[in-house]
């Protein structure tokens, strides 16, 4: 159960880091393209369609999303990962202790 939790948290953390990288790369590309062409049309995905959006608003929203991931989501997931990892280590230590005590205990003759 703890291993499943740990794996889940690791996957969420990886997904958040990938999302942060994608957002950062897309924002940088848009900013570079805007420097080359000030009249660049940008579109925002809304459901199954795309809506014309102000470039500065789009890059601002992307920067906010990237900052939210960096400042809030990723640190929280790292903290969760550490907590679950500690719980796994504690559970493993308890299991090792139980095995030691069982090996030391004299077996009852049946």
N, C-alpha and C positions, 0 to 999 in steps of 0.2 A: 504494500500500500504506500509506504513512504517512498519507495523507488519510483512508483507511478507518479506521485506528487512531484518528486524531484525532476523526473523526465518532463512532466507537463510544464513546470516553471522554466526549465531550460529551453523548451520549445517556444514558450511565450517570449522569453528574453531574446532568443535568436530572431524571432519574428519582428520584435520591436526594433532591434538593431538594424535588421534588413530594411524595415520601413523607414527608419531614420536616414539610412544611407540613400535609399531611393528618392526620398523627398529632397534631401540636400543636393543630390546630383541633378534632379529635375529643376530645382530652383536655380542652380548655377547655370544650367543650360539656357533657361529662359532669360536670365539676366544677361548672359553673353549675347544671345540673339537680339535682345532689346537694344544693346549697345550698337549692334550692327544695323538694325532696322527699327527705328522708333515707331513706325506705323504697324508693327507686328500685331496681328490679331491672335488673341489667346482665347481658348475655350475651356470651360469647366465641365467635367462630367457630372451629370445629374441623372441618376437612374440609367436609362438606356439611351439618353440623348446628350448632346453637348450644347452648352449655352455660351454665347459670346460673353467674355468677362474682361474687366479692366486688368491690364497686365500688372500694374502696381499692387492692386488688390490681391491678385492671384499669388504673386511672389510674397506678399506680406502674410497671407494665410499659410503659405508653405513654410515660411520662417517660423511662424507661431506654432505650427504643428511639429516642426523639428525641435523647437525649444521645449515644447511640452513633453515630447518623448525623452529628450536629454535631461530635463530638470525633474521630471515627475515619474514617468512610467518606467524607464530603465532603472533608475536607482531603487524604486520600490520592488521591481522584479529581482534585482540583485540581492536586496535585503531578504526577500522571500526565499531565494535560492540558498542563501547562507543559513537561514533558520531551518529549512528542510534538511540541508546537508548536516547540520549539527544534530538534528533529531535522528537522522539515519546513523550517524556515528555513535550516538548514545545508545540507540537500539542495538547496534552491532556489538557495542561494549557489554551491554546487559546480556545479550545472547552468549557472548564468549564467556562471561562470568558464570552463567548457568551451566554451560557445557563443562567448564573447569570443575565446578562443584559436583556435578554428576559423575565425573571421572574420578574424583577424589573420594566420593562417598562409597563406603563398602557395599557391595551388592548383597542383597538378602538371598540366602539359599532357599530355594523353593522345594 
